[in-house]
Amino acid sequence: MLLRFIEDLVGSIYDFFKFLLSSLSYLLAGMLIVGVFMYLFVFLFKWLY
């Protein structure tokens, strides 16, 4: 019974950290994509005016 509890606890901790890592990865990728396009947009307007 104790082994089953420990197995469930470790599984829930693993799921939490997997969710946290995937969320941070998606956030970082989104910031990078938006940041690159915003930088190019600003660079274009600085070059034109």
C-alpha positions as CSV (number, residue, x, y, z in Angstrom):
1,M,0.0,0.0,0.0
2,L,2.8,2.4,0.8
3,L,4.6,1.5,-2.4
4,R,1.4,2.4,-4.4
5,F,1.2,5.8,-2.6
6,I,4.8,6.6,-3.3
7,E,4.4,5.6,-7.0
8,D,1.3,7.9,-7.3
9,L,3.1,10.7,-5.6
10,V,6.2,10.4,-7.9
11,G,3.9,10.2,-10.9
12,S,2.0,13.4,-9.9
13,I,5.3,15.2,-9.3
14,Y,6.6,14.1,-12.7
15,D,3.4,15.3,-14.4
16,F,3.6,18.6,-12.7
17,F,7.2,19.3,-13.8
18,K,6.5,18.0,-17.3
19,F,3.6,20.5,-17.5
20,L,5.7,23.3,-16.1
21,L,8.6,22.6,-18.6
22,S,6.3,22.3,-21.6
23,S,4.5,25.6,-20.6
24,L,7.7,27.5,-20.2
25,S,9.0,26.1,-23.5
26,Y,5.8,27.3,-25.4
27,L,6.0,30.7,-23.6
28,L,9.7,31.1,-24.6
29,A,9.1,30.0,-28.2
30,G,6.1,32.4,-28.5
31,M,8.2,35.3,-27.1
32,L,11.0,34.5,-29.5
33,I,8.8,34.4,-32.5
34,V,6.9,37.6,-31.6
35,G,10.2,39.3,-30.6
36,V,11.9,38.5,-33.9
37,F,9.1,39.8,-36.0
38,M,8.7,43.0,-33.9
39,Y,12.4,43.6,-34.2
40,L,12.3,43.3,-37.9
41,F,9.2,45.5,-38.1
42,V,10.9,48.3,-36.1
43,F,14.1,47.9,-38.1
44,L,12.1,48.3,-41.3
45,F,10.4,51.5,-40.1
46,K,13.7,52.9,-38.8
47,W,15.3,52.2,-42.2
48,L,12.4,53.8,-44.1
49,Y,12.1,57.0,-42.1
